[in-house]
Amino acid sequence: MLQTLYDYFWWERLWLPVNLTWADLEDKDGRVYAKASDLYITLPLALLFLIIRYFFELYVATPLAALLNVKEKTRLRAPPNATLEHFYLTVGKQPKQVEVDLLSRQSGLSGRQVERWFRRRRNQDRPSLLKKFREASWRFTYYLIAFVAGMAVTVDKPWFYDLRKVWEGYPIQSIIPSQYWYYMIELAFYWSLLFSIASDVKRKDFKEQIIHHVATIILLCFSWFANYVRAGTLIMALHDSSDYLLESAKMFNYAGWKNTCNNLFIVFAVVFIITRLVIMPFWILHCTMIYPLEFYPAFFGYYFFNSMMVVLQMLHVFWAYFIVRMAHKFITGKLVEDERSDREETESSEGEEAAAGAGAKSRLLANGHPILNNNHPKND
């Protein structure tokens, strides 16, 4: 049965155009072709990425955070309470009013004290500013290096300037060492992102991030199996062209350099729109959907690859909506935080407000600091 499933999975008609078999892609005459077994190396490389990331964050990102004066906000911890902790872990983090009344009777606390406990407990679980900075630093470093490497791998190739050449001779296209390592490293990095996503900073687009990572991994694996390597390298280089700008904007945001952050974010938004909403659909998708049909009849792999490309493009449109909205607010001075992040909750009980000298009932927050009406962060 397993052998039957194996044979069906590697059936040539799923992966290759008509009249071609795997025998046509066997290494010979000095030509090397992409093979599924090549991808085994990406899993240990992903583990290596996680190890490198750990030491990078410890010995590079942390000192850099101190150099840029990244300051943590002191958080009040929720006092130990077995009843409330059990509810928090098993039922929910935001109890309804009826549940607050019940917990008040069970714990011997007032309703206001119960609400305050849950606010503090939720804040404890939110990632620290240092954690956010270190994560952004790691991704900025990788994406910047990956973009430079991607340009080095693709810019001297004829298909970089004439997309029809992506499919000339397909799939009998030999793999060169730079393409091999570019693919392996990119795929390993996305594996590492998927492995670490549970411990990374969780944002409101958490589910979309998982879909993006899974779709990217599937696309990279399939494009390697089916020797869509030329198209794959172009797609990867295109995606890396804007990501490092976003991560650098985050770093300066966490460091409190608001003007620098805003300017970088505007540049990122422009590059993102151009690459993901213009070049991607009108050049890259056109290249993968239209040009192949000039060289060979459509087959399953053609439909599958382009279906995954459409999924990615839909995610680009989803993120572009938030990016444009945030960019508009940056320009008008109405936003100084990432809308995808959960806001730090302030203490709102009367006693704590009096102690803190709080006057406003509701304020925007930037990295845990209240924002005044003139859009400048309030100094602690």
C-alpha positions, 0 to 999 in steps of 0.5 A: 500500500505504501509503495502504491501511495509512493508511486502515485505521489511521484507520478510524472504527470503530477510533476512534469509536462507530458512526454517527460519522465524523471529519467529526463532529469537524471544528472548526466553530461555534467548537468545537475538537476533538482532532486527531492532528496536535496531538501533533507538538509533543510531540517538540520539547517533549520535547527542550526538557524534556531541555534544561531538565532539564540546566540545572536539575540543573546550576544548581538541583539541584547547589547544593541538594545542597550546601546539604543536605550530600549527601555522596559516598562515596569509591569505590576504582577498579579498576586498569587491566587489559585482560583483566578489562575485556574480560571485564567488557564482553563476557561479564559483570559477575559471573564464576562461580568457574570464570571467576574461576580462568581470569581469575586465570591469564590476568591473573596475579592471585590469585582474591581480587584478581580478585573485588576488581577486579570489585567495584570495577568494578561500584561504578564503574558505579553511579550516584553519590549526587549523580546520584540526588539531581539526578534526584529533584529534577528529577522532584519539581519536575515532578510537583509542578507537574504535580499543581497544574496537573492540579488547576487543569485538572480541579477546576472541571469538572462531571465531576470530581464526577460521573464520568458527565458524562465521557461526556455528548455523547461524542465531540462534546466541545470541547477547551479550551486548558488541556486541550490544554496539560496533555495536550501537556506531560504527553505530552512529559514522558513522551517525555523520560523514555523518551528518557533512561531509558538514562542515568537511574539503573537500578533493579530495576524497569527493565523495568517502568518502560519498560512503564509509560512506553510504556503511558502514552504509548500511552494519552495518544496514543490518548485524544487521538485518540479524544477521551477527553480528559476521562477522560485529564485525570482519570487524569493528575491522579490519577497525579501526586498521589503521585509528588512525595511519593516523589521528595521522600522520595528527596531527603531520603534522599540528604541523610541526613535519615532521619526526614524521609525515612521520614515522607514515604515513609509519607505517599506509601505511604498516598496511593499506596494510596488513589489507585492501588488504591482510586480508580483501580480503583473510580472511574476504571476503573469510569468508563471501563468501565461508564459509556460503555456507558450512552451508546454501544455498545462499539467497538474503541477502548473495548476498547483503551483499557481494556486499556491501563488494566488494564496500568497497574493491574497495574503499580500492584499490582506497585509497591504490593507493594514499597511496602507492604513498604518502608513496613512496614520503615520503620515497624519501623526495618528499612530505610533504602534503596530496595529497587529500587536495587542495593546498593553492594558493600563490600570483603571481602578480608582486607587491605582489611577490616583497613585499614578496621577492618571487623568484620562480614562482612555489613551492610545499606547505606544510600547506601553506609554500613554500618548497625549493629545499632541501625539507625543509619548508621555515621559514616565 
